[in-house]
Amino acid sequence: MNTAANALTVEHEHTQAVAAPLPASETAAIFQIIERAARDHTVDIDKMKELMAMHKAMRADNAELDFDRAMAAAQEEMQPVRADANNPQTRSKYASYAALDTAIRPIYTKYGFSVSFDTADGAPESCVRIVAKVAHSGGHRERPHLDMPADGKGAKGGDVMTKTHATGAAVQYGRRYLLGMIFNLAVSKDDDGNGASAQPSGPIDKDQLKALQDLIQESGAEIELFCERWRIEALPELSQAKFKEAFGSLSRWHEQNKRGQ
């Protein structure tokens, strides 16, 4: 963990919905309209273009509604995922990507979702941008992304891994964080095997993350010390349950520093 993590950002790029293939009957009907319009010199082509654009927009809106309904139904079935791995540096437990994938893939695919990951340009220096493609069978898709530090430095600023290793680790972390955020997953850290009695907390959302990043930057706080204090590997891991306490504590520290200047 290092100060490069201040560049950590989460952004959702809501791409325009790409409608699913038209039913054969509807496709044939549209082609017939276009064919007739091409033979009829009295048809207003500009008006035809407007109507086609309107039709496309309506299909995109319907696809987005289908996406939202399916997401709600999938999340309703998803249960907290038990933490199955330990981080000795932060002395905390977390759910590995394998645990998340095993728990939720059968659910999200049942509701027509697919999830894939890639990297993209645009990340801050010494970071790698991991992009998720969340596609639904109805045609709508979204591409949230996350910028992860990949400089290979540890909490004290020393080199702890090669750049190649650091990039691989950043991608692995980014995939896990994104998957949890896409489906708003909660992680259960109970040790007695009774998941129903645990007090799981989902990760903070993108607005909370942005507010926390702004406060850290404004206050001049060291992000690695903040993460160590709250026993997390990176800011997106902070739970909803701890957000208010953590944000309030940092705000009070910032105010005290300002009064002392």
N, C-alpha and C positions, 0 to 999 in steps of 0.2 A: 504494500500500500504506500503511496507517495503522493506528493502534491500534484502530480500530473492528473490525479483523479479528479481535480477541480474541473477538468474539462469534460467530466462525465455528463452526458446529456441524454435525455430520452425524448424522442420526438416521434409523433405519429404522422406519417405522410399519407393522408387519406386520398388515395388515387381515385380517379373517376371509375365508377363501376363499369366493368366490362360485361355486358349482358351475356347470359348463357345463349348457346345456339338456339335460334328460333325453331319452333315446331315446324315440321315439313309443310303443313297446310298454310301456316302464317308466312313462311318464307316464299312459298309459291305465289301467294296472294300479293305480296309486296313486289315480287318480280313482274307479275302481270301488270300491276299499276305502273311500274317504271317503263315497261315495254309499251304500254298504251300511250303514256305521256311522251315517249320518244317519237312515236308516229304522229302524235297530234300537235301540230304547230301552234295551236291556240292555247296550249297549256302554259301557264306562268311557271317557268322553271325555278325562279327565285322562291315563289310560294311553295313549290314542291320541296325545295331544299329545307325551307322552314318547317314544313310538316314532318319531313323525315327526321330533322334534328329534334323536334318535339317528341316524336315517337321514341327516339333513342334515349332522350332524357327521362321519359316516363318509365322505360324499361330499366334504366339505371336506378331510379328511385325505388322501384319494386324490388330490384335485386338487393339494394341496401337494407330494405325492410326485412327481406328474407334472411339476410345475414344477421341482423340484430335479433330476430326471433330465434334463430338457431343457436346463436351465442348464449342467449338467456336460458334456453332449454338445456344446452350442454353444461353450463355452469351450475345449473340446479342439480345435476347428477354428480358433479365432482365433489369429492370429499377431501378433507385435509390430507396431505401427503406426509407420511412420517419421515422425519429426518433420519438419514441412514449413513451419514458421514460426519467426521469431526475435523475441525480446523484447529490444529494445535496452537497456531499463532494467536488467534482471537479467543481460544478456549470456548468455541461455540460449535453447535451442531447445525447441519443444514441437509437439505434433500438434494441428492445428486441429480444430474440430468437424467440418468438412467431410471432413477426412482420416479421422477416426474413423468417421463415418457411412458413408462410401464403403466402408471396409474391412470393417465388421461387419454392416451392415444386411442384406445378402443371407444372412448366416449366421443371425442371430437370428430373422429372419422364417421361415426354413426350418424352424426348430424350434418355431414357433408363438408366438413372442414379439412383442409390440408395445410401443413406448416412446413416450410423449408427455410434454410438460412444461407446467407451469402455475405460477402464483405463488399464495401463500396468506398469510393473516394469521398473526401470531405471531412474526415476526422481531424481533430487538432493534432499538432505535432506530438509525436511519441505515443499516439493512440491508434487504435484500429476500430473502424466502424463496422459493426455487425448488423445486418439487415435481416429481418424476418419477413417472409411473404406468407400472409395469412389469406388463403383463398377459400371461397365457398362455392358449392356446386351451383348456387343460384346466379353466379356471375360476378358478385362483388368481391373485391380484394383490398387488403390494406397492407402497408409496408412500414411498420414501426422500426426504428433503429436505435442503437445504443452505442455510444463511443466509450471504449474501454482502454485504460492505460496499458501500454505494451513496451515500456522502456526497460524492463528487466530489473528494476531497482526494488529493494525491499523497504521496510518501514523506516529504516535509518538512513536511507539514501544510497546505500551501497549496492553494487551489482550482485544479484543473487541468481541470475539465469541469463542465458544467451538471448539475443533478440529473437531468434527463431523459436526458442522455447517460450519466451514471453508472449509472442504473437499467438502461439497455439493455446497458451493458458488464457489469454484475453478472449479468444474466440469461444473457448469452452465456457468461461464464466458468462460471457455475453449471451450465449444460447440459453443457458440456464435461467438467467435473469429475465430475458425476453419471454421465454415460454411461461414463466410464472406470472409475468405482468399481463400477457395477452389474455389469459384465462382467469386472472385475479385469484391465483392459487394461494391457499393457506398451507403452512407447514406446521405439523404437529411435532413437538419436541419432547413428548412424554417418554419416560423410560420404563413404565410398567406394562407397556403393550396394550393399554386401554385407550385407544384413540378417541373414543366417544367422550371420555372424561377430561380430555386435554383442553387447554385454552389456546387454540391456534390463532395466529394473526397473519393476515395477508400482508404482502409488501406495500409500501407507500405507493400512491399513484403518481402520475407524471406531474400534476400540479403541486403536490406536496414535495416531490423531489426538486422541482424548480425553485420553490420557496426556500427549501433548505440550502440549496446551492447558493442562492442569492445572499442568504444570511451569512453563510460561511465566508463568502467573498467579501461582504461588507464588514464583517467583524474581524477579518484577518486570522481566523482560527485555522489551525493545522488539521487538515482533513484526516490524516492518519491517526492523530490523537482522538479526534471525534469518533472515528470508527472503532478504535481500541476501547474507548470509554463505553460504547454501546454494544461492543462485542459483535461487530459485523465486518464482513470483508470489503464491502463497498456500500455507498449511500443507498442504492436501490434495495438493499437487503433489510433496511430498517423497517420494522413492522408497523402496521397501522396502530397497534396498541401502544407502542412506545413513541410514536411521532410527537404527540402533544407534549409529553414530558421532555423529550430530547430537544424539541424546538424551543420550548419555554426555558429550559436550562441554558441553552446557548444564547437566547435573547437576553436573559438576565445578566449573563457574563459579559455580553457586549455592552449593555447599558452601564454596568459597573466600570468597565474600562473607559467608556466615554466620560463618565463623571470624574474619573481619576485623572484625566488629561488636563 
